[in-house]
């Protein structure tokens, strides 16, 4: 690993340049939080995500097809959860918008 990087610090190196890289990253994260920006790995309520997924199911998409379009490892386990990662919520929202704009084309892709 290259010294002076956060990756090197996370692997256990405590040289000054690696500690400085980690400190800079943590300061940036704190600044983002103060601005109200959540990291993609943040856990949020799943209410909106589940609502959008249910609408897509009602519109004729299958659970397996939606999982494929979302590149999810399982068949929409999100429907049973109270919380999801921000990254997942954004993927579902992006898919829902795409379906609203180009629904028929996505249905054809889903059937493959």
The 8 nearest C-alpha neighbors of each residue, nearest first, counted from 0:
[[1, 7, 2, 6, 4, 10, 3, 8],
 [0, 2, 7, 3, 4, 6, 17, 5],
 [3, 1, 4, 17, 7, 0, 16, 14],
 [2, 4, 17, 16, 20, 1, 5, 7],
 [5, 3, 6, 20, 7, 17, 2, 1],
 [4, 6, 21, 8, 20, 7, 17, 9],
 [7, 5, 9, 4, 8, 10, 0, 17],
 [6, 8, 10, 4, 5, 9, 0, 12],
 [9, 7, 12, 5, 17, 11, 6, 10],
 [10, 8, 6, 11, 7, 5, 12, 21],
 [9, 11, 7, 8, 12, 6, 0, 5],
 [12, 10, 8, 9, 13, 7, 6, 14],
 [11, 13, 8, 7, 14, 10, 17, 9],
 [14, 12, 18, 8, 17, 11, 15, 16],
 [15, 13, 17, 16, 12, 18, 2, 8],
 [14, 16, 18, 17, 19, 13, 3, 20],
 [15, 17, 3, 19, 18, 14, 20, 2],
 [18, 16, 3, 20, 8, 19, 14, 4],
 [17, 19, 21, 15, 20, 16, 13, 22],
 [18, 20, 22, 16, 17, 21, 15, 23],
 [21, 19, 17, 23, 5, 4, 18, 22],
 [20, 22, 5, 24, 18, 19, 23, 25],
 [23, 21, 19, 25, 24, 20, 26, 18],
 [22, 24, 26, 20, 21, 25, 19, 27],
 [23, 25, 27, 21, 22, 26, 28, 20],
 [24, 26, 28, 22, 27, 23, 29, 21],
 [27, 25, 29, 23, 24, 28, 22, 30],
 [26, 28, 30, 24, 25, 29, 31, 23],
 [29, 27, 25, 31, 30, 26, 24, 32],
 [30, 28, 32, 26, 31, 27, 25, 33],
 [29, 31, 27, 33, 28, 32, 26, 34],
 [32, 30, 28, 34, 36, 29, 33, 27],
 [33, 31, 35, 29, 34, 36, 30, 37],
 [32, 34, 30, 35, 31, 29, 36, 28],
 [35, 33, 31, 32, 36, 30, 29, 37],
 [36, 34, 32, 33, 37, 31, 30, 38],
 [37, 35, 31, 32, 34, 38, 33, 30],
 [36, 38, 41, 32, 35, 39, 31, 85],
 [39, 37, 40, 41, 36, 85, 28, 31],
 [40, 38, 86, 85, 41, 37, 84, 87],
 [39, 41, 38, 84, 85, 86, 42, 37],
 [42, 40, 38, 84, 85, 39, 37, 43],
 [41, 43, 84, 83, 85, 82, 40, 44],
 [42, 44, 82, 83, 84, 85, 45, 41],
 [45, 43, 82, 46, 81, 83, 42, 47],
 [44, 46, 82, 81, 48, 83, 47, 49],
 [45, 47, 49, 48, 44, 50, 81, 82],
 [48, 46, 50, 49, 45, 51, 44, 88],
 [47, 49, 45, 51, 50, 88, 46, 52],
 [48, 50, 52, 46, 78, 51, 47, 45],
 [51, 49, 47, 53, 48, 52, 46, 54],
 [50, 52, 54, 48, 53, 49, 47, 55],
 [53, 51, 49, 55, 54, 50, 48, 56],
 [52, 54, 56, 50, 55, 51, 49, 57],
 [55, 53, 57, 51, 52, 56, 58, 50],
 [54, 56, 58, 52, 53, 57, 60, 51],
 [55, 57, 60, 53, 58, 59, 54, 61],
 [56, 58, 54, 59, 55, 53, 60, 52],
 [59, 57, 55, 56, 60, 54, 53, 61],
 [60, 58, 56, 57, 61, 55, 106, 54],
 [59, 61, 56, 55, 58, 64, 65, 62],
 [60, 62, 64, 63, 56, 65, 59, 55],
 [63, 61, 65, 64, 74, 66, 75, 60],
 [62, 64, 66, 74, 61, 65, 67, 75],
 [65, 63, 61, 67, 109, 66, 62, 68],
 [64, 66, 68, 62, 67, 63, 69, 61],
 [65, 67, 71, 69, 63, 74, 64, 68],
 [66, 68, 70, 64, 65, 69, 63, 71],
 [69, 67, 65, 70, 66, 64, 109, 71],
 [70, 68, 66, 71, 67, 65, 90, 91],
 [71, 69, 67, 68, 66, 72, 65, 73],
 [72, 70, 66, 69, 73, 67, 74, 75],
 [71, 73, 70, 74, 66, 67, 75, 69],
 [74, 72, 71, 75, 76, 66, 63, 70],
 [73, 75, 66, 63, 62, 76, 72, 71],
 [76, 74, 77, 66, 73, 78, 62, 71],
 [75, 77, 78, 74, 79, 73, 80, 71],
 [78, 76, 75, 80, 79, 83, 49, 45],
 [79, 77, 76, 49, 80, 75, 52, 53],
 [80, 78, 77, 76, 81, 49, 75, 82],
 [81, 79, 77, 82, 78, 45, 76, 83],
 [80, 82, 45, 44, 79, 83, 46, 77],
 [81, 83, 44, 45, 43, 80, 42, 84],
 [84, 82, 45, 42, 43, 44, 85, 87],
 [83, 85, 42, 86, 87, 41, 40, 43],
 [84, 86, 88, 39, 87, 41, 40, 42],
 [85, 87, 39, 89, 84, 88, 40, 90],
 [88, 86, 90, 84, 89, 85, 91, 83],
 [87, 89, 85, 91, 90, 48, 86, 92],
 [88, 90, 92, 86, 87, 91, 93, 85],
 [91, 89, 87, 93, 92, 88, 94, 86],
 [92, 90, 94, 88, 93, 89, 95, 87],
 [91, 93, 89, 95, 94, 90, 88, 96],
 [94, 92, 90, 96, 91, 95, 89, 97],
 [95, 93, 97, 91, 96, 92, 98, 90],
 [94, 96, 92, 98, 97, 93, 91, 99],
 [97, 95, 99, 93, 98, 94, 92, 100],
 [96, 98, 94, 100, 95, 99, 101, 93],
 [99, 97, 102, 101, 95, 100, 96, 94],
 [98, 100, 96, 97, 102, 101, 95, 94],
 [99, 101, 97, 98, 102, 96, 95, 103],
 [102, 100, 98, 104, 97, 103, 99, 105],
 [103, 101, 98, 105, 104, 99, 100, 106],
 [102, 104, 106, 105, 101, 107, 98, 108],
 [103, 105, 107, 106, 102, 101, 108, 98],
 [104, 106, 108, 102, 107, 103, 109, 98],
 [107, 105, 109, 103, 108, 104, 102, 110],
 [106, 108, 104, 105, 110, 109, 103, 111],
 [109, 107, 105, 106, 110, 111, 104, 68],
 [108, 110, 106, 64, 107, 111, 105, 68],
 [109, 111, 107, 108, 106, 64, 105, 60],
 [110, 109, 108, 107, 64, 106, 67, 105]]
